[in-house]
Amino acid sequence: MASSPQPQGPFLDMSTAPLMCQQSLGGSIDPSPFVDTTGTPYLVWKSNGGAGQSAIWSEQLDPTGTGFAAGTAPVQLLAPDQPWESGVIEAPDLVVSGGRYFLFYSGNSWKGADYAIGVAVCSGPLGPCTEPVSTPILSSGAHMEGPGGESVFTDASGSFWIAFHAWAPDAVGYPNNRSLYLRRLSMTGATPVVQPA
């Protein structure tokens, strides 16, 4: 955790140890902060998976957002249980809309065209979460492959968008670069829907 008195930095890490590192689970990466409608902050992240399977976790932060709240412990929100995920889920992004909590995540190997974006419905920031559909909400298409690393946001009018990266169809995998994409996101139905390009 690094902090700064201003958004432009410089950011300094004064800690002597990681905020979270689940060594027995292969380590902890992809931290994503979430602030609930009550103003309570949480941290959502991925454990790498010591036995080959990853998981997504959540824990309440203290009011400063620089440490975990006293008396709390990590809660597992989601584990890979869909065939398309191939044992890997990562890049969590927790979003609340109309009182409903949605956990967006990426699944499968980031290196290939099978990487895709899924969503789970949660009862709150600490779950429990369930996957309402058994397929990704965004996967490879005619103009891009392996979408993932998603981030959901609203524009000035309150409309939802999803930003993500993906490979060009003829240049999938390292050392090729991934490009940034934006799509409108409908949050009015039972499950979020990514609009066509």
C-alpha positions in Angstrom: 0.0 0.0 0.0 1.5 3.3 -1.1 0.0 6.7 -0.2 0.4 10.3 -1.3 -1.1 13.7 -0.2 -2.2 14.3 -3.7 -3.4 12.2 -6.7 -0.4 13.3 -8.8 2.0 11.6 -6.3 4.6 10.9 -5.4 3.3 7.7 -3.8 5.4 6.2 -1.1 5.2 2.7 0.4 6.1 3.0 4.1 5.0 -0.6 5.0 7.3 -3.4 6.1 5.2 -6.2 4.7 2.5 -6.8 2.1 -1.1 -5.8 3.0 -2.1 -9.3 1.9 -0.1 -12.2 0.6 -1.8 -15.6 0.9 1.4 -17.6 0.4 -0.3 -21.0 0.9 -2.7 -20.1 -1.9 0.1 -19.0 -4.4 0.1 -15.4 -3.4 -2.4 -12.5 -3.8 -2.7 -10.2 -6.8 -5.1 -8.0 -8.7 -6.2 -5.8 -5.8 -9.4 -3.8 -6.5 -10.9 -1.3 -4.0 -14.7 -1.0 -3.6 -16.6 1.5 -1.6 -20.2 0.4 -0.7 -23.2 2.8 -0.8 -22.7 3.2 3.0 -19.2 4.6 2.5 -17.6 1.4 3.8 -14.4 0.5 1.9 -13.5 -3.1 0.9 -10.6 -4.7 -1.0 -11.3 -7.5 -3.5 -8.4 -9.5 -5.0 -7.3 -12.8 -6.5 -5.3 -15.6 -4.9 -3.1 -17.3 -7.5 -4.0 -20.8 -6.5 -1.4 -23.0 -4.8 -3.0 -26.1 -6.1 -3.6 -24.8 -9.6 -7.0 -23.1 -8.9 -7.4 -19.4 -8.2 -10.1 -17.7 -6.2 -11.5 -14.2 -5.6 -11.6 -12.8 -2.1 -13.0 -9.7 -0.2 -12.3 -8.1 3.1 -13.5 -4.9 4.8 -10.9 -2.1 5.0 -10.6 0.3 7.9 -12.0 3.8 7.4 -8.7 5.2 6.1 -8.6 2.4 3.4 -5.0 1.7 4.3 -5.5 -1.5 6.3 -8.0 -4.1 7.1 -10.8 -3.4 9.6 -10.2 -4.9 13.1 -11.7 -8.3 13.6 -12.2 -9.0 9.9 -10.9 -11.9 7.8 -10.8 -12.6 4.1 -14.0 -14.1 2.6 -13.9 -16.2 -0.6 -16.4 -14.7 -3.1 -15.9 -17.0 -6.0 -13.9 -20.1 -7.2 -13.7 -21.3 -10.8 -16.5 -23.8 -11.5 -17.4 -23.1 -15.1 -15.7 -25.0 -18.0 -14.9 -21.8 -19.9 -12.8 -20.6 -16.9 -10.4 -23.5 -17.1 -9.5 -23.2 -13.4 -8.6 -19.5 -13.5 -10.5 -16.5 -12.4 -8.9 -13.1 -11.8 -9.1 -9.3 -12.3 -12.1 -8.7 -10.0 -14.2 -5.6 -10.3 -17.1 -5.3 -7.8 -19.9 -2.9 -8.9 -23.2 -1.9 -7.3 -26.2 -0.8 -9.4 -29.7 -0.3 -8.3 -29.0 -2.0 -5.0 -27.6 -5.1 -6.8 -24.0 -6.2 -6.5 -22.2 -7.6 -9.6 -18.7 -9.1 -9.5 -17.1 -8.8 -12.9 -14.0 -11.0 -13.5 -11.8 -12.5 -16.2 -11.4 -16.3 -16.7 -9.1 -18.7 -18.5 -5.5 -18.0 -19.6 -4.7 -14.4 -20.3 -2.3 -15.5 -23.0 -4.9 -16.8 -25.5 -8.1 -16.3 -27.3 -10.1 -18.2 -24.7 -9.7 -15.5 -22.1 -13.1 -13.9 -21.5 -15.2 -11.8 -19.0 -17.8 -13.3 -16.7 -20.1 -11.9 -14.0 -21.4 -13.1 -10.7 -24.3 -11.8 -8.6 -23.5 -11.1 -5.0 -25.6 -10.4 -1.9 -23.2 -7.8 -0.8 -19.4 -6.9 -0.7 -18.7 -10.1 1.3 -21.0 -12.3 -0.8 -22.2 -14.9 -1.1 -21.9 -14.8 -4.9 -23.4 -17.0 -7.6 -22.9 -17.1 -11.3 -26.3 -16.6 -13.0 -25.1 -17.8 -16.4 -22.6 -20.6 -17.4 -21.0 -18.6 -20.2 -19.0 -15.4 -20.3 -20.7 -12.1 -20.9 -17.9 -11.1 -23.3 -15.6 -13.4 -25.3 -13.6 -13.4 -28.5 -15.3 -12.0 -31.6 -14.6 -11.0 -35.2 -12.6 -7.9 -34.3 -10.9 -8.8 -31.1 -9.8 -11.9 -29.1 -9.3 -12.8 -25.5 -11.0 -9.8 -23.8 -10.2 -9.3 -20.1 -8.9 -7.0 -17.4 -12.3 -5.3 -17.2 -13.2 -2.1 -15.4 -16.8 -0.9 -15.1 -17.5 2.8 -14.8 -20.3 5.4 -15.3 -20.0 8.5 -17.5 -21.3 12.0 -16.6 -24.9 11.0 -17.6 -24.8 7.9 -15.4 -24.6 5.4 -18.2 -22.5 2.3 -17.6 -19.4 1.4 -19.7 -17.0 -1.5 -19.5 -13.3 -1.0 -20.4 -11.2 -4.0 -21.2 -8.1 -5.1 -23.1 -8.0 -7.7 -25.9 -5.7 -9.0 -28.7 -6.0 -8.2 -32.4 -7.3 -11.4 -34.1 -4.1 -11.9 -36.0 -1.8 -11.2 -33.1 -2.9 -13.2 -30.1 -0.4 -13.8 -27.3 3.0 -12.5 -26.1 5.0 -10.6 -27.4 2.0 -8.9 -29.1 0.3 -6.0 -27.5 -3.3 -5.8 -26.3 -5.4 -2.7 -27.1 -7.9 -0.9 -24.9 -11.6 -1.3 -25.8 -14.8 0.4 -24.5 -18.4 -0.9 -24.8 -21.6 0.3 -23.4 -23.0 -1.9 -20.6 -26.7 -2.5 -19.8 -27.4 -3.1 -16.1 -31.2 -3.1 -16.3 -31.8 -6.8 -16.7 -31.1 -9.8 -14.4 -27.6 -10.0 -15.8 -25.4 -7.2 -17.2 -25.2 -7.2 -21.0 -22.3 -5.9 -23.0 -23.6 -4.0 -26.0 -22.2 -4.6 -29.5 -19.3 -2.5 -30.8 
